[in-house]
Amino acid sequence: MSTNGKKPQLKHRSLSGREVFLNRRAIIALTASTVTLLTLLQPNRELLLNMLDDANDPTVALAFLNVLREDDEPTAQLEYLIAKQRVQLNEFEEAIALIEPAERFGQTPFQEEIYDLFTRSLWQLATLRQDETAAAATARLHEFLSENMGSFSEDQLNQFSLYAIQTGSPALSYELQTLRPDASQSELLTLAQQAGLTDQAYQHALQLYRDDPIFANLQRVLAFVQQLADWQTGIELAQQHATGTCDNNCLQALITFLLSANSVNSAVELANTKAEQSSSPDDWLQATQLALAVGDLETAAAWLERVVAENAALRSAHQRQLVDLYVGLQRFDEALALMQEFINPDHSPELIRYVIRVTYAAINIEVLESYLYGLAAQGAASQVEIREWIAVADRIDGADYVAEALNSILTGETASGQLTEAELRLIEVELGRFYNFVGDQEGTIALWRSRHPGNIPNIEEPYSYENLNQFIQAFVDLNEPEEALAIAVNFLDLTELNLDQLDNIRSLAYFVGERDTLRNIQEIMLAQEANTIDPFLLIATHEVSDASERQRLWEYYRLFRQNQPGTANQLPDSARIILDSMLQGAILDQNSDDVARIKEQLNNYRDHQSVEMQELRLRIATYEADNETARQLLQQLIALRPAVQRYKEDSVWIAIALDDSRWLEELYRQLFASALNNADLIQLMAYAAQNLDNTLHAQFWYQQLYEQGLAAPSDILAYAILLQEHGNDALAQALRWQVISTMADELRAELNGEISYRSLLSIFVGPAHSNAQLTQALAEGVEAEEINSILFTQSQNGLQRIAHWQAIGMLEEEQLSETVQLALALARRDENAIRNLAIQGQNLTGLERASSLAQIDERRLAWQYGEEALNPSLTNNELSPMQRLLANEHWHRSHGWSYAFAGTPSYGLGGSELEYYRPIRNGQMHVTLADAQADQPSFYNEDYSSQSLNIGWQTPEEHYQLGVQHRYGQSHANLQIDTQWQVGPWLTPSASLFWNTPATQSENLALAGRQSGIQLGTAWQLTSRTSISANIQAREFETDFSERIGDSRQISLRVSDIWQRVPVWQIYMQYDLQENDIADGELTRLMSRTNTSTTVTPGAFLSDKYHRFAIGQSVTHGNIGRQGPDVKGARYLFDTSLGYNFELEEVDFNISFGLGVRVFGGDELSVTGSWQNADINGQTSTQINVKYFMDF
């Protein structure tokens, strides 16, 4: 605080309150005499002040000093002397008031004296008074000392430090002392502690220790270290001090400190030092515990060994810890030796188990056995410990000793009274096992019967399989399998056994012949999803012809399929065996649902084509009369196993059913040599030869059958037909009479034998009687064969009769052959049924398919099926109608010429075209001559003229065309190839390749452009009415003068739906996207050739992009302009579409039309055209074509 600040207000006593030692008169006289004397003498002022300073009577001195003060200006000396006298009179407040502010006396000769008076006065007031004056004096004193301590002398600093501490400011006292050069560190430490200056106190303590490194000083330092957490310094000091003189008390204090500082390693070193020079077990134990804390087991063990060895009182308390240390150090022998000193096998189970654990570590099985047996003998051993003892005892002492010991435990009162039922059962089982091991099966059986008389379960919990198996095996070894099985069934919970255990019990049941137990075990294994069940045993315990039994086998099949090894595409053998047995039962049971279910399973493993799997598929195909599939399977089987003749024999029947004469002939040749020496093949060969129209061979084989007495009635009738065809009517009729007279019952028992029997009745008795027999048979029950025979007999109104039986519910669709179903569909004009039967039917002839499709205007398919069926094996009765059908239906049959005028008015182009066409092989060849002209089109300076020649060949699937075009004085060859193929009934991919063909996408391209590229597409017939087609194209355009115009990529998608068949009316949506990369620069060669002065660039030929979506409809009847008959009446076309061009951002419209009219015979005159307000280049486009073709 500055001298101008507010000072503490001290109370001054008035003059009237002072004690008076002289009366007024004496004072006056003294004063007068003094003044007179001074006047007379006129002494020196300085001398006078010095005399007053040394005056003995402060009252007198004060009187003179006051006079001097009143006469002259007060000086520092004068005020000092007055204050001094006041202090001597204990007038501290007056002295303070006179001096204040004391700071004004700085830099004066009396500074030190005045500061002493001032502080002493304040100190006196602060310590002697107990009122507000004391508090004010204290505050002023502290303020003065704080602000002026730099101007005090060393003596003043010491004195003022005392004032500060006495007035309750140790911190101020500490500051004042720190200014003294000779200040004591201990005093400073004390003051810093009193002031709560821990950091400063810490530093003074450190300095004290450095000046005098004794333990007492170190303790003070370490106390501050703990308080300030300056652990590292403390640790270093402790370590340093320990290297000097440090007794046990010192070491213990340092150890305690180091532990608090978490310097365990250092504490360990000091603890070891202390323990080494100490004889106290406490110090050894401390060294042990600290060594353990740092993981120094060796040191810990050494100190603990000393404790155990030298101190009997502590030995028992620390023996176990020493054992643990030995084990930790892998000094197992020492640990075990120590343990044996204080624990024997008769001690408590807890101590015995402690020894056992140590014994395991020491690997001393002899000691281990004795202690484990001690547990067992006390009845305190657990099942695990019993098993451990048995294993060790067996190894050391052998099976005989173990059996004897077990028997002793089992019969002893101590152990048997303490052991649980589970432990007694374990001993029983182990005893039985050792009896078996030493060959005493009789002992095992006697043990069992003594504990379980009558094999009656007398326990709450079943035996485990492992336990009971000892006794089961003993009974089996002594040839008592029935009792062994009874034990297993009565004392085991079979549902808890694993698959291997169940399999063992199952084998025992199978050996004994217990079918019920066997099936019960199989059921349990089924519940556990077993995959180890013997499939043949399963089949043997189930009746496959029983549907309910097959259902159980389905469950086994599912488990075998899921659990046995295999891949996703391979059916495990066990599952296949089960499936085979179920298929056999389903066929015997004529259960089509089960057959279909089995077929579905096989379809899940299409890639699994082993011989066994293919045979399963073959049996299903044969059962379902799927002859085509059967043929494929048999061909695969023959390829896999060509030496198996059975496959070839089965193939003959399938070839006959499929009417595949080529395959049948091949099989016939392969079996011919074998059949000559094998009577079982004669009938097969006879049927094969007959179906091959090899009547001589067929007659030979039938004769062999007849002569060897092997011929069935149907074989004799077939033989009769062959004889009749070769003119031997008499023998043929005799054979027929033999059949009807002597073999009628046998004939009627054969498949379709009733039909043959009625045919013989018609011959030998009369048609009326045969028809009556047929009617009676149908009244008793409508059979498919009876119904199908109606269409091939002379029965009247056959279709009406079949339709009637269907209508009244006597006949299901499945009972009719495909031929009968097709006839009914044609009669009803059911187009969907006709199409489905013709395409998907399995047993229709080619003529039936083709003719039925032609009836519903499916001309292309009609030709396709007709062509496929047209082969030399057809008889004359079959060949002629097929040829007539193909001639009438296929447009490729046409032979003639056509002339057409074609023009594009929007381009100024026009021309004519002459074409000659004729059929070649299975396609059609055409030769076309064309000419085109234009009057100075676009930017060309001369008239345009072009001539071309094209030669092509076309089939329903392929088209090849080679052409040459001549214009601008040069010729260009071009090539185009188109193809398509059928992938299944609904998918038709296609591809086109073209090279150097004329381009027509724009006017300039039509005049001077060429293109090369590829197009890929596909058509997907979603339903019979809805289809999707898509294609992508990549083209490269250039001029006739080999100048690059650009590249093009195009994608097109079309979805159409037919709403009416005749005429065809469809609604469609179409999306087109074309992007063009147009070349840079000018077409200089084109400009030069056409003599134009206008700059021509590739941009005049192509636009950058074409992007359009359209919705349209079309009505078509036939293919206008295509030669050959197509549909009845006129052919016409009307197509409209409304689209949006995304590039032009405009709506556009397109219309196409056409009409073709027959003129003479098959000749036709047609007109077609189209108009589009914005074509691919955004220009209006118009095309017109007038064509006339004449067929020869």
C-alpha positions, 0 to 999 in steps of 0.5 A, spaced: 500 500 500 502 506 498 503 512 503 497 516 500 493 510 501 488 510 507 492 508 513 489 504 519 486 509 524 489 509 530 486 512 537 490 518 540 490 520 547 489 527 549 493 531 552 488 532 558 489 525 559 496 524 560 499 523 567 502 530 569 509 529 573 510 537 574 505 542 576 503 548 571 507 553 575 513 549 574 512 548 567 512 555 566 518 557 570 522 552 566 520 554 560 521 561 561 528 560 564 529 555 558 527 560 553 531 565 557 537 561 557 537 559 550 536 566 548 542 568 552 546 562 550 543 561 543 546 554 542 547 550 536 541 547 533 544 540 531 547 540 538 541 541 541 537 536 538 543 531 539 543 533 547 535 532 547 536 525 543 540 523 549 536 526 554 534 521 560 527 524 561 523 523 555 518 529 558 523 534 558 526 532 551 519 532 548 517 539 551 524 542 548 522 538 541 515 541 541 518 548 542 523 547 536 517 544 532 513 550 533 518 555 531 521 551 525 519 547 520 519 540 522 524 535 519 525 528 519 530 528 525 525 532 529 520 528 528 524 522 529 526 525 536 519 526 538 516 519 535 522 516 539 520 520 546 513 518 545 515 511 544 519 511 550 512 514 554 509 508 551 505 513 546 505 508 540 499 511 537 501 518 537 508 516 535 505 512 529 500 518 527 506 523 527 510 518 523 505 516 518 506 515 512 512 512 514 514 511 507 516 518 506 522 517 510 525 513 505 532 515 503 533 519 509 538 519 514 533 517 519 530 511 515 532 505 519 531 509 525 524 511 523 522 504 520 524 501 527 520 506 531 514 505 526 514 497 526 515 497 533 509 501 535 505 497 530 507 491 533 506 493 540 499 495 539 497 489 535 500 484 541 498 489 547 491 491 545 485 486 543 480 491 540 479 494 533 486 498 534 490 491 534 487 489 528 488 495 524 495 495 527 496 488 525 494 490 518 498 496 517 504 492 520 503 487 514 502 492 509 508 496 511 513 490 511 510 487 505 511 493 501 518 495 503 521 489 505 526 491 499 529 497 503 530 493 510 537 492 513 539 485 515 538 486 522 531 489 520 529 483 516 530 478 522 527 483 527 521 484 522 520 477 521 519 476 528 514 481 528 510 478 522 510 471 525 508 474 532 502 477 529 500 471 525 503 472 518 508 466 517 508 467 510 510 474 511 515 472 516 518 467 511 518 472 505 522 477 510 527 471 512 528 469 505 531 476 504 537 474 509 543 471 506 545 468 512 538 465 513 537 458 516 534 452 512 531 449 518 528 456 520 526 457 513 523 450 513 519 451 519 516 458 517 514 455 510 511 449 514 507 454 518 505 458 512 503 452 508 508 453 503 509 445 501 513 446 495 518 451 498 518 447 505 520 441 500 525 444 497 528 447 504 528 439 506 531 437 500 537 442 502 537 440 509 538 433 507 543 435 502 547 439 507 546 434 512 544 427 509 542 424 516 536 419 516 532 424 520 532 429 514 531 424 509 524 422 513 522 429 512 524 429 505 520 423 504 514 425 508 514 431 503 515 426 497 509 422 499 505 429 500 507 432 493 507 425 489 514 426 487 516 419 487 522 419 482 526 423 487 524 420 493 526 413 490 532 416 488 534 419 495 532 412 498 536 408 494 542 413 495 541 413 502 540 405 503 547 405 500 550 408 506 549 407 513 542 405 514 540 400 520 534 396 520 529 401 522 532 405 516 531 400 511 524 398 514 522 405 513 525 406 506 522 399 504 515 402 507 516 408 502 518 404 496 512 400 497 508 406 497 511 409 491 510 402 487 517 401 486 517 394 488 523 392 485 527 397 489 523 395 495 525 387 494 532 389 494 532 393 501 528 387 504 533 382 501 538 386 504 535 387 511 533 379 511 540 378 510 543 382 516 537 380 520 535 374 524 527 375 525 523 371 521 518 377 520 524 380 516 524 373 512 517 373 511 517 380 508 523 378 503 518 372 501 512 376 500 516 382 496 519 377 492 513 373 490 510 380 488 515 381 483 515 374 481 522 372 483 520 365 486 527 362 487 528 368 492 521 367 495 522 360 496 529 361 499 527 365 504 521 361 506 525 355 506 529 359 512 522 360 515 520 353 515 527 350 517 529 355 523 522 357 526 518 351 528 512 356 530 511 358 523 513 352 520 506 349 519 503 355 517 508 356 511 509 349 509 503 349 504 506 356 501 512 353 500 509 347 497 506 351 492 513 355 491 516 348 489 510 347 484 511 353 481 519 352 480 517 345 478 521 343 484 516 337 484 520 332 488 521 337 493 514 339 494 512 332 494 517 330 500 515 336 504 508 334 503 509 327 505 512 330 512 505 332 514 500 329 510 498 321 510 493 317 506 489 317 513 488 325 513 482 329 511 480 328 504 481 335 503 489 334 505 489 328 501 487 331 495 492 337 496 497 331 496 494 328 490 495 335 486 502 336 488 503 328 486 500 329 479 505 335 478 511 331 481 509 325 476 510 320 482 504 315 480 506 310 486 505 316 491 499 318 487 496 311 487 496 310 495 493 317 496 487 316 491 486 309 494 486 312 501 480 317 498 477 311 495 477 307 502 474 312 506 468 313 501 470 320 499 473 319 492 468 322 487 467 318 480 473 322 477 478 320 482 475 313 482 477 312 475 484 316 476 485 311 482 483 305 477 487 307 471 494 308 476 493 302 480 492 298 473 498 301 471 502 299 477 499 293 480 495 290 474 488 288 473 488 282 479 490 287 484 485 292 481 479 287 481 481 285 488 481 292 491 475 294 487 471 288 491 474 290 497 471 297 497 465 295 494 464 290 500 467 294 505 463 297 510 466 304 511 467 305 503 460 302 501 456 306 507 459 313 504 459 312 497 453 315 492 449 310 488 453 313 482 459 311 485 457 304 487 455 303 480 462 306 477 465 301 482 461 295 480 462 297 472 469 297 473 469 291 477 465 287 471 470 290 466 476 288 470 473 281 471 472 281 463 479 283 462 482 277 466 477 272 463 473 271 468 466 273 465 463 268 470 465 273 475 462 279 471 455 275 470 455 273 478 456 280 480 450 283 475 446 278 478 447 279 485 446 286 484 440 286 479 436 279 480 431 277 475 434 283 470 429 288 473 430 295 473 431 297 481 435 304 480 432 311 478 436 312 473 438 308 467 445 305 466 450 309 461 451 305 455 459 305 456 457 302 463 452 297 462 456 294 456 461 290 460 455 286 462 452 285 456 459 283 453 460 278 458 453 275 457 454 275 449 461 272 450 458 266 454 453 265 449 447 268 452 445 274 447 437 274 449 439 276 456 444 281 454 439 284 449 434 284 455 439 287 459 440 293 454 432 294 453 431 294 461 437 298 463 438 303 458 434 309 455 435 307 448 433 314 446 439 317 449 444 313 446 448 315 440 448 312 433 454 307 434 451 305 440 444 304 437 447 300 431 451 295 436 444 294 440 441 293 433 446 288 431 444 284 437 437 285 436 438 283 429 442 277 431 437 275 436 431 276 431 427 281 435 423 285 430 420 289 434 426 291 438 429 292 431 424 297 429 424 301 435 431 302 435 430 304 427 425 309 429 430 312 435 435 312 430 430 316 425 428 321 430 436 322 431 436 323 423 441 317 423 445 316 417 448 309 419 442 305 418 443 299 413 438 301 408 437 293 406 436 292 413 431 297 413 427 295 407 427 288 410 423 290 416 418 294 412 413 292 406 415 296 400 408 295 397 404 298 403 403 306 402 404 307 410 410 303 410 413 307 404 411 313 408 416 311 414 421 309 408 421 317 406 423 319 413 429 314 412 430 317 405 430 324 407 435 323 413 440 319 408 440 324 403 441 330 408 446 326 413 450 322 409 457 324 405 456 327 398 455 333 394 449 338 393 449 334 386 450 327 388 445 323 392 448 318 397 448 311 396 443 309 402 438 314 400 438 311 393 437 304 395 431 307 399 429 310 393 429 304 389 425 300 394 420 305 394 419 306 387 419 298 386 413 298 391 410 304 388 410 301 381 407 294 384 402 298 388 400 302 382 401 309 386 402 314 381 403 319 386 409 316 389 412 315 383 411 322 381 414 324 388 420 319 387 421 322 380 421 329 383 427 327 388 431 325 382 430 331 378 433 334 384 440 330 382 440 331 375 447 331 375 448 325 378 448 320 372 451 314 375 448 307 372 444 306 378 441 313 378 439 312 371 436 305 372 431 309 377 430 314 372 429 309 366 424 305 371 420 311 372 420 313 364 417 306 363 412 306 368 410 313 365 410 311 358 415 317 357 419 313 351 423 319 349 426 319 356 427 312 356 430 312 350 435 317 352 437 313 358 438 307 355 443 310 350 446 313 356 446 306 360 449 302 354 454 307 353 456 306 360 456 299 360 456 296 353 456 289 355 450 289 359 445 286 354 439 287 358 439 295 356 439 293 349 433 288 350 429 294 353 431 299 348 428 294 343 421 295 346 422 303 347 425 303 339 418 300 337 414 304 342 417 310 339 417 308 332 425 309 331 426 304 325 434 307 325 435 305 332 431 299 332 435 296 326 441 298 330 439 294 336 436 288 332 443 287 328 447 287 335 442 282 338 441 278 332 447 273 334 445 272 341 438 271 339 440 265 335 442 261 341 437 264 346 430 262 346 428 268 351 430 273 345 426 270 340 419 274 341 423 280 342 427 279 335 420 277 332 417 284 334 423 288 332 423 285 325 416 286 324 416 293 326 422 294 321 418 291 316 423 286 315 417 281 314 422 275 312 426 275 318 419 277 322 416 271 319 422 267 321 422 269 328 415 268 329 415 261 326 421 259 331 416 261 337 411 257 334 415 251 333 418 251 340 411 252 343 413 259 346 408 263 342 403 267 346 396 268 343 398 275 341 404 272 337 400 267 333 396 273 331 402 277 329 404 271 325 398 270 322 398 277 319 405 276 316 403 270 313 397 273 310 401 279 307 405 273 304 399 270 301 399 264 305 391 266 307 390 259 309 395 258 314 394 265 317 386 263 318 388 256 321 392 260 326 387 265 328 382 259 329 387 256 333 387 262 338 380 263 338 378 256 339 383 253 344 387 260 347 381 264 348 382 265 355 389 266 355 388 271 349 383 275 353 388 275 359 393 279 355 394 286 355 388 289 350 387 282 349 379 283 349 380 288 343 384 282 339 378 277 342 373 281 339 376 282 332 377 275 332 369 274 333 368 279 328 372 275 323 369 268 325 362 270 328 360 277 325 361 284 326 354 285 330 356 280 335 363 283 336 360 290 337 355 288 342 361 285 346 364 292 345 358 295 348 357 290 354 364 291 356 363 299 356 357 298 360 361 294 365 367 299 365 370 304 361 377 303 359 382 307 355 384 301 350 376 300 349 375 307 348 381 308 343 379 302 339 373 306 337 377 310 332 380 304 329 374 300 328 368 301 324 364 303 329 359 309 327 359 316 331 365 314 335 367 321 337 360 322 339 360 316 343 366 318 347 364 325 348 357 323 351 361 318 356 365 324 358 359 329 359 356 324 363 362 323 367 364 316 365 370 318 362 376 322 364 381 325 360 387 321 362 383 315 360 384 317 352 390 316 348 393 323 345 390 321 338 383 321 341 384 327 345 386 331 339 380 328 335 376 331 340 379 338 340 379 338 332 372 337 333 370 342 338 375 347 334 379 348 341 385 352 338 389 352 345 388 344 346 390 343 339 396 347 340 398 344 346 397 337 344 400 338 337 407 341 341 407 337 347 404 330 346 408 324 346 405 319 342 402 323 336 405 322 329 408 327 325 402 327 320 397 328 326 401 334 329 402 337 322 395 337 320 392 339 326 397 345 327 395 347 319 387 347 321 389 352 326 393 356 321 400 355 325 403 354 318 410 354 320 410 349 325 406 345 321 411 345 316 416 344 321 413 338 324 411 335 317 419 335 315 421 332 321 416 326 320 418 325 313 422 320 312 423 313 308 420 309 313 413 311 312 409 307 309 405 309 302 399 310 306 403 315 311 407 318 306 402 320 301 398 325 305 404 328 309 407 330 302 400 333 300 400 337 307 407 339 306 406 341 298 399 345 300 402 349 307 410 350 305 411 357 302 418 355 300 414 350 295 413 356 290 417 357 284 416 363 280 418 370 279 416 377 281 416 384 279 416 390 284 416 398 283 419 401 290 420 408 291 422 413 297 418 419 295 421 423 301 428 422 298 427 422 291 428 415 289 425 410 285 426 404 282 424 397 280 426 390 282 425 383 278 426 376 282 426 369 280 425 364 286 425 356 286 425 351 291 432 347 293 433 342 298 429 344 304 430 352 302 428 357 297 433 360 292 432 367 289 435 371 284 434 379 284 436 384 279 434 391 281 435 398 278 434 405 282 434 412 280 434 419 282 434 426 279 440 430 282 438 429 289 441 433 295 447 436 294 449 432 288 450 435 281 448 429 277 443 424 276 443 418 281 443 411 278 444 404 281 444 397 279 444 391 283 444 383 283 443 379 289 443 371 290 440 368 296 438 362 299 433 361 305 430 356 310 426 357 316 432 358 320 437 361 315 438 366 310 444 367 306 445 373 301 451 375 296 450 381 292 453 386 287 452 393 287 454 398 281 454 406 282 458 412 281 462 408 276 464 402 281 462 396 283 461 393 291 460 386 293 456 385 299 454 379 304 449 378 309 448 372 313 441 371 318 440 365 322 435 363 328 435 357 332 429 354 337 431 354 344 425 350 347 418 351 345 418 359 347 425 362 346 428 363 339 435 367 339 437 370 332 444 373 329 445 377 323 452 379 320 452 383 314 458 386 310 458 392 305 451 392 304 447 398 302 445 403 308 438 406 308 437 410 314 438 416 311 437 420 304 445 421 303 446 414 306 441 411 301 445 415 296 452 413 297 453 409 304 455 402 306 454 399 312 458 393 316 456 390 323 453 385 327 446 384 330 444 379 336 437 378 338 432 374 341 424 372 341 421 370 348 414 367 347 412 368 354 405 365 353 401 363 347 399 371 346 405 375 349 412 375 347 418 380 348 423 381 343 430 384 343 436 386 339 442 389 339 446 392 333 453 395 332 455 398 325 460 401 321 458 406 316 462 409 310 461 412 303 462 408 297 469 411 296 471 408 303 471 414 307 469 413 314 462 416 316 461 413 323 460 408 328 453 406 331 450 402 337 443 400 337 438 397 342 431 395 341 426 392 345 419 390 343 413 387 347 407 385 344 400 382 346 396 378 341 388 380 342 385 376 336 388 370 332 384 371 325 386 376 323 392 377 328 391 384 332 396 385 337 398 391 341 405 393 342 410 397 345 417 399 342 423 402 345 429 404 341 436 407 342 441 409 337 448 412 339 452 414 333 460 416 333 460 421 327 467 422 324 471 428 323 473 432 317 470 433 310 468 427 305 473 430 300 473 423 295 465 424 295 465 431 294 470 430 288 466 424 285 459 428 285 462 434 283 459 438 288 462 445 291 458 444 297 462 442 303 460 435 305 461 432 312 459 425 316 454 429 320 450 430 313 449 422 313 448 421 321 445 424 327 448 424 334 443 420 337 436 417 336 432 415 342 424 413 341 419 410 345 412 408 341 406 404 343 402 401 337 397 396 334 397 392 328 392 388 324 395 383 319 392 377 315 398 373 312 404 376 309 403 381 303 408 380 298 411 373 300 410 368 294 406 362 295 399 360 299 399 363 306 392 364 308 385 364 305 383 370 302 386 377 301 392 379 305 392 385 308 396 389 314 395 396 318 400 398 323 399 405 327 404 407 332 405 414 336 411 415 339 416 420 343 422 422 340 427 424 346 432 427 342 427 432 339 422 432 344 417 431 340 411 426 339 411 423 332 406 418 328 408 412 324 403 408 319 404 402 315 399 399 310 398 393 305 394 389 301 395 383 297 389 380 292 390 374 288 389 375 281 390 368 277 391 362 281 396 363 286 398 370 283 398 376 287 398 383 286 400 387 292 401 394 295 405 396 301 407 403 304 409 407 310 409 414 312 413 417 318 413 424 320 420 424 323 424 418 322 431 416 325 434 423 322 428 427 324 425 428 317 419 426 314 419 419 310 415 416 305 415 409 302 411 405 297 412 398 294 407 395 288 409 388 287 406 382 282 408 375 283 407 369 279 407 362 281 409 357 275 
